[in-house]
Amino acid sequence: MADVDWVALRQAAVTVMARAYAPYSKFPVGAAALVDDGRIVVGCNVENASYGVGLCAECGLVSNLQVTGGGRLVALACVDGDGRPLMPCGRCRQLLWEHGGPGCLIDHADGPLPMSALLPYAFDDTDLGRIASHQAASAPTVPAALALKVGTGTVFVHPDVADGRQVWTAYWERSSGTADAEPAGILEEGPTWDTAADAVAWGRIRTPRVVVVDAQGGTSWAGDTPRPAGIEQDWSGA
């Protein structure tokens, strides 16, 4: 905190505040921030006759950060028309978290506050990474040897029994042969799943033709194309 010249930051914020475009609210705002390479970036609010598309001072500051070389925000001062410290709105706190992280300091009348205090439990790329990792781990895939067969044939999803309980399995069938004159037959046997929906998801990345067969032998269409003749009903997803 001792390395931040708050007086200089506030003065830079006041200077740019005078350039704000605020004909509707009459509430000019200026912001100035120290970047981790020592430079200062600034921004002012720019309003619009369509009020919802107005830009906060911090929005302009983040754009200024990127066009002048990027980097990480270390400390920020935001001021109102009288030059008094002003807290960033909720959207701008998210912007500042993205480009400064939890340790970025924000000027406050009672002393600088870190972003971690202004935006507790923030959402950021860590959350995106967790979601992506989960999706990658759970996403069904097609074996490389069968990649050229994707889009052909039919997948049949049906109930089975494993360890005394009902599960679902599937098989991918080359139901009518292919252009290279291969005979009809099974391309791939699926594993087992707890739900029919998981089996259908496995099938849909292989072919738009997916048929669900219930325990009584009834058939439902779970494909991505109109239900063909001979299939009794559309699959309900249950």
Sequence and secondary structure as in RCSB ss.txt:
>XXXX:A:sequence
MADVDWVALRQAAVTVMARAYAPYSKFPVGAAALVDDGRIVVGCNVENASYGVGLCAECGLVSNLQVTGGGRLVA
LACVDGDGRPLMPCGRCRQLLWEHGGPGCLIDHADGPLPMSALLPYAFDDTDLGRIASHQAASAPTVPAALALKV
GTGTVFVHPDVADGRQVWTAYWERSSGTADAEPAGILEEGPTWDTAADAVAWGRIRTPRVVVVDAQGGTSWAGDT
PRPAGIEQDWSGA
>XXXX:A:secstr
 TT  HHHHHHHHHHHHTT B TTT    EEEEEETTS EEEEE B  SSGGG B HHHHHHHHHHHTT   EEE
EEEE TTS B    HHHHHHHHHHH TT EE  TTS EEHHHHSTT   HHHHHHHHHHHHHH     GGGGGGT
TSSEEEEEEEEETTEEEEEEEEEETT  TT   SEEEEEEEEESSHHHHHHHHHTT S EEEE TTS EEE SSS
   TT  EE    
